[in-house]
Amino acid sequence: MRIKQAMAGAALAAAALAGGQAASAEELNVAFFLEWPMPFQYAKVTGMYDKELGMKVNWTSFDTGTAMSAAMASGDINISVSQGVPPFVVATSAGQDLQVADIAVSYADNDNCVVRSELEIDKTNAKDLEGKKVAVPIGTAAHYGFLKQMEHFGVDTSTMEIVDMAPPDGAAALAQGAVDMACGWGGSLRRMKEHGNVLLTGDEKTKLGIKVFDVTSVPAGWAAEHGEILSKFLKVTAEANAMWNNGEKRDEMLAVIAKDAGMSVDATAATMATFTFPSVEEQLSEEWLGGGTQRFLKEVADFFVAQGQIPKARDSYDGAVNASYLQAAAKMMMK
């Protein structure tokens, strides 16, 4: 299947490039998503990172987490903010030495698949999706959610024409009627919903065990060499999250974040209302970096193996999570 070939290609590329990490600490190169508004963007725009780090921070936007993996493998990117779990799992399962440094955001309601309205397909007749054409960003959280939902509904995905499309392209294809269903997140998901409906809500997905969250990921070698830089970066991110969560500067932050994300203030507010930004204390708990994330990475990898999407999983993903940098950031915040 085309979908399997795309997954294999991404994994092989990541593994092949894994040795090319850049070690320069003169500038910091960070990946993020447009139309994916988060508190760190307030810190980005107002210079909080540059001031804390004492260095220039270069920000590059990406369409998918798989592209982030490739950029980290080539050494072009040092830190990826809000990389989805599935692309992280695909890369690390293929041998790329990446690590989770923190939990960026949890968002069960902001990653989903949308069925074209004209088909009149919902959760009561989801089997009718067999034989249909679907736009899915392969190797992403949306891809994992798509496969889990199809498994839940008993839909035979081998009968479907699955096309690898980044969410903006998938949204356009759905609007044009070129595909029957499209999967994605953020602004793209909002545009998809203008032309169709979701099969399951965020709460319904969560009850099925479809957790949806992103991480801040880093090449392990770069992080080991530049641990203080990474910890300071995580400190600023945590401060921005705390500022957003306490609500005191929310209106000011919202305007800045919206402009940086390339969105209207209303759309930004609506999107961020579906996001949860865990505190440092929560992230360091058993639920997240204390063991829960490691187990979930293994669950996702084993599921992809069972689905034939990747050849093998690691025996354990404990080494793919390193909470020490966030722990150091927490100590910096207490000073």
C-alpha positions as CSV (number, residue, x, y, z in Angstrom):
1,M,0.0,0.0,0.0
2,R,1.1,3.6,-0.7
3,I,0.6,4.4,3.0
4,K,3.0,1.8,4.2
5,Q,5.7,2.9,1.6
6,A,5.4,6.5,2.9
7,M,5.9,5.4,6.5
8,A,8.9,3.2,5.6
9,G,10.4,6.0,3.5
10,A,10.1,8.5,6.4
11,A,11.6,6.0,8.9
12,L,14.5,5.1,6.6
13,A,15.3,8.8,5.9
14,A,15.3,9.5,9.6
15,A,17.6,6.6,10.4
16,A,20.0,7.4,7.6
17,L,20.4,11.0,8.7
18,A,20.6,10.3,12.4
19,G,24.4,10.8,12.5
20,G,24.4,14.3,11.2
21,Q,23.7,16.4,14.3
22,A,25.0,19.9,14.3
23,A,26.8,20.8,17.6
24,S,27.0,24.6,17.2
25,A,25.7,26.6,20.1
26,E,26.1,30.1,18.6
27,E,22.5,30.1,17.5
28,L,19.5,28.0,18.3
29,N,17.3,26.5,15.6
30,V,13.7,25.7,16.7
31,A,10.8,24.2,14.7
32,F,7.2,25.0,15.3
33,F,3.8,24.9,13.5
34,L,1.8,27.8,12.1
35,E,-1.9,27.9,12.8
36,W,-1.1,26.0,16.1
37,P,-1.3,28.8,18.7
38,M,0.6,28.2,21.9
39,P,1.9,30.4,24.8
40,F,5.5,30.0,23.8
41,Q,4.8,32.2,20.8
42,Y,4.3,35.2,23.2
43,A,7.8,34.5,24.6
44,K,9.1,34.1,21.1
45,V,7.8,37.4,19.8
46,T,8.6,39.4,23.0
47,G,12.2,38.2,23.1
48,M,12.0,36.2,26.3
49,Y,14.0,33.3,24.8
50,D,16.7,35.5,23.3
51,K,17.1,37.3,26.7
52,E,17.2,34.1,28.8
53,L,19.5,32.2,26.4
54,G,21.8,35.1,25.4
55,M,21.8,34.0,21.8
56,K,19.8,34.3,18.6
57,V,16.9,31.9,18.2
58,N,15.9,31.1,14.7
59,W,12.3,29.8,14.3
60,T,11.2,27.7,11.3
61,S,7.7,26.6,10.6
62,F,6.8,23.1,9.5
63,D,3.7,21.3,8.1
64,T,4.2,17.9,9.8
65,G,6.1,16.3,12.7
66,T,7.7,13.9,10.2
67,A,9.4,16.8,8.5
68,M,10.6,17.9,12.0
69,S,12.2,14.5,12.5
70,A,14.1,14.8,9.2
71,A,15.2,18.3,10.0
72,M,16.5,17.2,13.4
73,A,18.3,14.3,11.8
74,S,20.1,16.5,9.3
75,G,21.1,18.9,12.1
76,D,19.1,21.8,10.7
77,I,16.8,21.9,13.8
78,N,17.9,21.6,17.5
79,I,14.5,21.7,19.2
80,S,11.0,20.8,17.9
81,V,8.1,22.4,19.8
82,S,4.9,20.4,19.7
83,Q,6.0,17.4,17.7
84,G,3.2,14.8,17.6
85,V,3.8,11.5,19.4
86,P,3.4,9.3,16.3
87,P,6.1,11.0,14.1
88,F,8.4,10.9,17.2
89,V,7.6,7.1,17.5
90,V,8.2,6.4,13.8
91,A,11.6,8.2,13.9
92,T,12.8,6.6,17.2
93,S,11.6,3.2,16.2
94,A,13.7,3.5,13.0
95,G,16.8,4.3,15.1
96,Q,16.9,8.1,15.2
97,D,18.2,9.1,18.6
98,L,15.5,11.6,19.7
99,Q,14.3,12.3,23.2
100,V,11.1,13.8,24.7
101,A,12.1,16.9,26.8
102,D,8.7,18.0,27.9
103,I,4.9,17.7,27.2
104,A,4.0,20.6,25.0
105,V,0.2,20.4,24.8
106,S,-2.7,18.0,25.2
107,Y,-5.5,18.4,22.7
108,A,-8.0,15.6,22.2
109,D,-10.5,17.9,20.5
110,N,-8.0,19.5,18.1
111,D,-6.9,16.5,16.1
112,N,-9.4,14.6,14.1
113,C,-10.8,13.3,10.8
114,V,-13.7,14.9,9.0
115,V,-16.1,13.1,6.6
116,R,-17.5,15.1,3.7
117,S,-21.1,16.3,4.5
118,E,-22.6,14.9,1.2
119,L,-21.8,11.4,2.2
120,E,-24.0,11.5,5.3
121,I,-21.6,9.2,7.2
122,D,-21.3,9.3,11.0
123,K,-20.5,6.9,13.8
124,T,-23.7,4.9,13.1
125,N,-22.7,4.0,9.5
126,A,-18.9,4.4,9.5
127,K,-18.5,1.1,7.7
128,D,-19.6,3.0,4.6
129,L,-16.2,4.6,4.5
130,E,-14.8,1.4,3.0
131,G,-13.7,2.1,-0.6
132,K,-13.5,5.8,0.0
133,K,-10.6,8.2,-0.6
134,V,-8.9,9.7,2.5
135,A,-6.3,12.4,3.0
136,V,-4.0,11.6,5.9
137,P,-0.7,13.1,7.0
138,I,1.2,9.8,7.3
139,G,3.1,9.1,10.5
140,T,1.4,11.9,12.5
141,A,-1.0,12.0,15.4
142,A,-3.8,12.4,12.9
143,H,-2.7,9.2,11.2
144,Y,-2.6,7.3,14.5
145,G,-6.1,8.6,15.4
146,F,-7.4,7.7,11.9
147,L,-6.2,4.1,12.2
148,K,-7.5,3.7,15.8
149,Q,-10.9,5.1,14.8
150,M,-11.1,2.8,11.8
151,E,-10.2,-0.2,14.0
152,H,-12.9,0.8,16.4
153,F,-15.6,1.0,13.7
154,G,-14.4,-2.2,12.0
155,V,-13.5,-0.4,8.7
156,D,-11.2,-2.3,6.5
157,T,-8.5,0.3,5.6
158,S,-7.1,-1.9,2.8
159,T,-10.2,-1.1,0.8
160,M,-9.6,2.7,1.1
161,E,-7.4,4.9,-1.1
162,I,-5.2,6.6,1.5
163,V,-3.3,9.7,0.2
164,D,-0.4,11.2,2.2
165,M,-1.3,14.9,2.5
166,A,-0.3,17.6,5.0
167,P,-3.4,19.0,6.8
168,P,-3.6,22.3,4.7
169,D,-3.6,20.3,1.5
170,G,-6.1,17.8,3.0
171,A,-8.5,20.6,4.0
172,A,-8.3,22.0,0.4
173,A,-8.9,18.6,-1.1
174,L,-11.9,18.0,1.1
175,A,-13.4,21.5,0.2
176,Q,-12.9,20.6,-3.5
177,G,-14.6,17.2,-3.1
178,A,-11.3,15.5,-4.2
179,V,-11.3,13.3,-1.1
180,D,-14.1,11.8,1.0
181,M,-12.4,12.3,4.3
182,A,-9.4,14.3,5.6
183,C,-7.5,14.2,8.8
184,G,-5.6,17.0,10.5
185,W,-5.4,19.6,13.3
186,G,-5.5,23.3,14.1
187,G,-6.5,25.7,11.4
188,S,-6.7,23.0,8.8
189,L,-9.2,21.0,11.0
190,R,-11.3,24.1,11.4
191,R,-11.5,24.5,7.6
192,M,-12.3,20.8,7.2
193,K,-15.2,21.1,9.6
194,E,-16.8,23.7,7.3
195,H,-17.3,20.9,4.8
196,G,-18.0,17.9,6.9
197,N,-18.4,16.2,10.3
198,V,-16.2,14.2,12.8
199,L,-17.0,10.6,13.7
200,L,-16.0,10.9,17.3
201,T,-15.6,13.8,19.7
202,G,-12.4,14.3,21.8
203,D,-14.0,12.8,24.9
204,E,-15.2,9.7,22.9
205,K,-11.7,9.3,21.5
206,T,-10.1,9.6,24.9
207,K,-12.4,6.9,26.3
208,L,-11.1,4.6,23.5
209,G,-7.6,5.2,24.6
210,I,-6.7,7.6,21.8
211,K,-4.6,10.1,23.7
212,V,-3.6,13.2,21.8
213,F,-0.7,15.2,22.9
214,D,2.5,16.7,21.6
215,V,6.0,16.9,23.0
216,T,9.1,19.0,22.8
217,S,11.6,16.8,21.1
218,V,15.4,17.1,20.7
219,P,18.3,15.1,19.2
220,A,19.7,13.3,22.2
221,G,23.3,14.0,21.2
222,W,22.7,17.7,20.8
223,A,20.8,17.8,24.2
224,A,23.6,16.1,26.0
225,E,26.1,18.6,24.7
226,H,23.9,21.6,25.3
227,G,21.9,20.7,28.3
228,E,21.9,24.2,29.9
229,I,20.6,25.8,26.7
230,L,17.8,23.2,26.5
231,S,16.9,23.7,30.2
232,K,16.8,27.5,29.8
233,F,14.6,27.1,26.7
234,L,12.2,24.8,28.7
235,K,12.2,27.3,31.5
236,V,11.0,30.1,29.3
237,T,8.4,27.8,27.7
238,A,7.1,26.8,31.2
239,E,6.9,30.5,32.3
240,A,4.9,31.4,29.2
241,N,2.5,28.4,29.9
242,A,2.1,29.5,33.5
243,M,1.4,33.1,32.4
244,W,-1.3,31.8,30.0
245,N,-2.8,29.4,32.6
246,N,-3.1,32.0,35.3
247,G,-5.1,34.2,32.9
248,E,-3.8,37.6,34.1
249,K,-2.2,38.6,30.7
250,R,-4.4,36.5,28.5
251,D,-5.8,39.3,26.3
252,E,-2.4,40.7,25.7
253,M,-0.9,37.3,25.0
254,L,-3.8,36.3,22.7
255,A,-3.2,39.2,20.3
256,V,0.5,38.5,20.1
257,I,0.0,34.7,19.7
258,A,-2.7,35.1,17.0
259,K,-0.5,37.4,14.9
260,D,2.5,35.0,15.2
261,A,0.3,32.0,14.4
262,G,-1.1,33.6,11.3
263,M,-4.7,33.5,12.7
264,S,-7.5,35.8,13.8
265,V,-7.8,36.5,17.5
266,D,-11.2,34.8,17.5
267,A,-9.9,31.7,15.8
268,T,-6.9,31.6,18.1
269,A,-9.1,31.9,21.2
270,A,-11.3,29.1,19.9
271,T,-8.4,26.8,19.2
272,M,-6.6,27.4,22.5
273,A,-9.8,26.8,24.4
274,T,-9.4,23.1,23.3
275,F,-5.7,23.0,24.5
276,T,-4.3,22.0,27.9
277,F,-0.8,23.1,28.9
278,P,0.4,20.9,31.8
279,S,2.4,22.6,34.5
280,V,6.0,21.6,35.2
281,E,4.9,19.7,38.3
282,E,2.2,17.8,36.3
283,Q,4.7,17.0,33.5
284,L,7.1,15.5,36.0
285,S,4.4,13.3,37.5
286,E,3.8,9.6,36.9
287,E,1.0,10.4,34.5
288,W,3.4,12.1,32.1
289,L,7.3,12.0,32.1
290,G,7.4,9.8,35.2
291,G,6.3,6.7,33.2
292,G,3.0,7.4,31.5
293,T,4.5,8.9,28.4
294,Q,7.1,6.1,28.0
295,R,4.3,3.5,28.2
296,F,2.2,5.4,25.6
297,L,5.1,5.6,23.2
298,K,5.4,1.8,23.4
299,E,1.6,1.4,22.8
300,V,1.7,3.6,19.7
301,A,4.8,1.8,18.4
302,D,3.3,-1.7,18.9
303,F,0.0,-0.5,17.3
304,F,1.9,0.7,14.2
305,V,3.7,-2.6,14.0
306,A,0.5,-4.6,14.3
307,Q,-1.0,-2.4,11.5
308,G,2.0,-3.1,9.3
309,Q,3.0,0.6,9.2
310,I,6.5,0.2,10.7
311,P,8.7,-2.9,10.7
312,K,9.5,-3.1,14.4
313,A,9.2,-1.3,17.8
314,R,11.8,-0.8,20.5
315,D,11.6,-3.1,23.5
316,S,11.2,-0.1,25.6
317,Y,10.9,3.7,25.1
318,D,12.3,4.6,28.5
319,G,15.4,6.0,26.8
320,A,13.4,8.1,24.5
321,V,12.2,10.3,27.4
322,N,14.6,12.5,29.4
323,A,13.0,14.5,32.2
324,S,16.4,15.8,33.5
325,Y,16.3,18.9,31.4
326,L,12.9,19.9,32.6
327,Q,13.9,19.1,36.2
328,A,16.8,21.5,35.8
329,A,14.4,24.1,34.4
330,A,12.2,23.7,37.4
331,K,15.2,24.4,39.7
332,M,16.0,27.5,37.7
333,M,12.4,28.7,38.1
334,M,12.7,28.5,41.9
335,K,15.7,30.8,42.1
